[in-house]
């Protein structure tokens, strides 16, 4: 893997949040449509098979807007150009997560079969509920710890000549070196998402474009010099079919 300079101490959560909104506000409804469709497609295909491609695809028009080029809806599907590395980067975290959920659900399924008998044993049901509850609680704690380290993976994938594993490692390293700022930004995003979810649940989708935009801003601050975008940068290597 090539050496990348990782800038430290450059993430101010509120600043990233504001800059993310400034980036997308004049084309908000376009980015809303992109993130909504991307999430729907990513969630409909089982086992997270296209989730990585959709995550990368959502960042493509954001990157275009950041660099002063025209974002377009169809750029969402540019993520399939990095389908294999994005799949690998996603499977790194999704396989353990899905395996954990499977472990948690097996006792519930077993208990369901036992309840179909004429004389079900309530201890089996309560034991299954307790075991599954513990497994899901542990998974939630692990996810809370791991999630920050995934925040930069897909931005790296669309702009650098790296594999899925290398993108994951580089992103995790960058987050670790800016842990306070990145966790602060994540907390802001979780609060915004939670407030959106209070609006009949659908409000959370209206916050997603801002979350993607401000994490892209964080990526730029960590990996690129200067306080603003280069108005005429070369296209990312991603667009060169690599």
Secondary structure, 3 states (H helix, E strand, C coil): CCCCCCCCCCCCHHHHHHHHHHHHHHHHHHHHHHHHHHHHHHHHCHHHCCHHHHHHHHHHHHHHHHCCCCCCHHHHHHHHHHHHHHHHHHHHHHHHHHHHHHHHHHHHHHHHHHHCCCCCCHHHHHHHHHHHHHHHHHHHHHHHHHHHHHCCHHHHHHHCCCCHHHHHHHHHHHHHHCHHHHHHHHHHHHHHHHHHHCCCCCHHHHHHHHHHHHHHHHHHHHHCCCCCCCCCCCCCHHHHCC
